[in-house]
């Protein structure tokens, strides 16, 4: 009897010790995971991770930003918004985030006067500005952070007077969407009639020449040349057979516009035509080094590079192997196109290039370093129009050039993505398997094992 008691006591002590050890291990693991949090996003489009652009903006924060978000706890979007804000807070200690239920804290809701905005609504406050958001997703949050931290808007002038594409044109061939993209990133796009101005304005961060159909005047070209020489930045988008005076002008910077039209057979596979080359190769220049998706350039000309005094030109983007630059423009008008090894330029064909000048004594406002003039040239302007800018990487390529020319390389990255709904479509056999396996098979196995153990113990008590 005593031996059985001692054995029972020993078993009890062992059980208590085992339970205590398990609790201790769980506690240590919990403490370790709290201090050393690790996450891994296995979703196809990284829907539970911030984009590279958002991460760059957060890492570049140099001042405290207060984010006050009003949303009822019963709102269907509450958990998703909370998770998004948690992702932002993980990446920067400069964020002070407060999620408020307006029904539980009416005094604070009245202070922010949220009656003018239907929750959910967020207020971002920094030393340089304040933004109100009624659409709470990653793209809008990151854009708002850019605005409240930058404060002063950068002005991007778009040249007019030569048949260029218009900012206020919301039709298919206008730039209404580009205007909105720029405004979202705290740029202020303005038209500029240079032929009526003495010079390019001093507040010009970047001058864009978007598809001129006629030549610029000699005085205008001289103004642009002086602007670049003084550290200014210009973005030329020149279509085939337009503005011939720009060809010798750009050659001064080592950029050569081809008298041709680029043909690409590969584009036919993507519901395009032979006159819409795909940009599939990108250089390691900051404008294009993060580009991972092809861009479409409908009706484009080649843009090659050469040596130039006081400037260094390099390619940015090229078409594929199956493309070429067709020089027989008369034949193209008759829908005749065939590669001529003696005349045409074989692919890959360069369609975008950049030229950087030596720095001048003038200092940049951003870094205080000597300002260096720069010219970016694309052999097409149609890719940025309302009907095409949202195709593949077209918008990213245009905006990356704007960021670099505006000396804001922090923004050159993969932008915030849209949440992709990916439903699981089950076949009838998959649906049956999904029912039988967890509902019948697995419980049946557990039941069978239980009966087997019970019968075995009852036979051998």
Order of alpha helices (4+ residues) and beta strands (2+ residues): alpha-alpha-beta-alpha-beta-alpha-beta-beta-alpha-beta-alpha-beta-beta-alpha-beta-alpha-beta-beta-beta-beta-beta-beta-beta-beta-alpha-beta-beta-beta-alpha-alpha-alpha
